[in-house]
Structures are given as structure tokens and as C-alpha cells.
Amino acid sequence: MKSSPCELMQSLSLFSQKYLSQYQERYQHLPLIEKDEQWPSPCLSNDYDENHQYWQPSEISDPINFDNVEKALEITIHADFKTYFTTLYSDTLDASCDEGALSLLFAWSKDDFQRLQENVIGHILMKQKLKQSLTLFFALTDDDNMILSVNNDNGEIWVEKVGSQAHKKVADSMVSFIDMLTPRIP
């Protein structure tokens, strides 16, 4: 099942706003991240102290896409997966749903998006080598061996053990999955 890009962008934006709101309610400030001069991001804002900076999800304004991955591997990546990773720059956002705790993955910056593309290529090649249905990961679970993935054929959201076939469907689409999440503030 495919969501409209606008619906998915709205769901991601709404979830990130809920996350920030709940974080600020608990700590009275934006989320913090350790300073790293080698890892700039549009998500970063002012200094919190000498070792930490405030950050928040940032809408992606520069044109990024998966065209090079699709061309190199001669595949078409599901539109929901592409929209998900080209909507926001962010650190991971922790969440929970009926299935348990998870962390939504995002690119931190344009440079990190390139690294993400390399990981996606490796994942696709592994799936092809194992002759498994193509799924594309976008979240980690509280079990280090389990990930959440988009089924590339139909956009359904599945749990799968790393290196194994997806084994449990959790949502019909990315929008329905994101809409069922509750922010989990550390």
C-alpha cells in the first residue's frame, strides 16, 4: 500500500512535533547532543554547555534523492521509503507502539544521507544474495536483532530479524505506522 507523499510528510512532521513538545515538557529545553565539529547538521542550534548543543528535527530543503541507488541497482525503491528519508534531517526519535519500543532512523545531514544510501545499497545486495523479498529498513527495535522495514513491493511495514525474511506485519503503510506511534522520551 502506498501513502501519498504529502500524507507521509505530514505524519512525520506531526510525530516530530509531538516528540519535541513532550521532550520540552519533561526537560524544559530542546533535545541535547554531544558537540562534534566533524558532524555538522541543520538540526543543530545553540550551545547548551561546553560539551552539548540543542538540536531539533529540520525539514530537508536541499534536493536529495535515491536516484543514484535506483539507477546503480536497476530497481525502483518504494515511494514511501524515499519520502520518509527525504522529509526530515534528525537524530533518532524514540517511539513506542503496541509491538514495543523502537527508534526511528533519519539522516542527520546531507553527508549522513550519503552514508545512509551506502547502507541501503548493502542491505539490498544482501537481500538479493539471500534471495529474499526486498525490504528496506527505517527503524530499530529494542531487540538488537530486529528491525522495522518497508516491503518494497507494497509498502507494508514488517518486523524482520537482521539477515532473515520479514516475519511479522505491523502496519499496512508507513502513514498508518507513524500515526500509531507514541513518542518515548528518555
Buried (B, 14 or more C-beta within 10 A) or exposed (E): BBBEBEBBBBBBBEBBEBBBEBBBEEEEEBBBBEBEEEEEBBBBEEEBEEEEBBBBBBEBEEEBEBEEBEEEBEBEBBBBBBBBBBBBBBBEBBBBBEBEEBBBBBBBBBEBBEEBBEEBBEBBEEBEEEEBBBBBBBBBBEEEEBBBBBBBEEBBBBBBEEEEEBEEEBBBBBBBBBBBBBBBBE
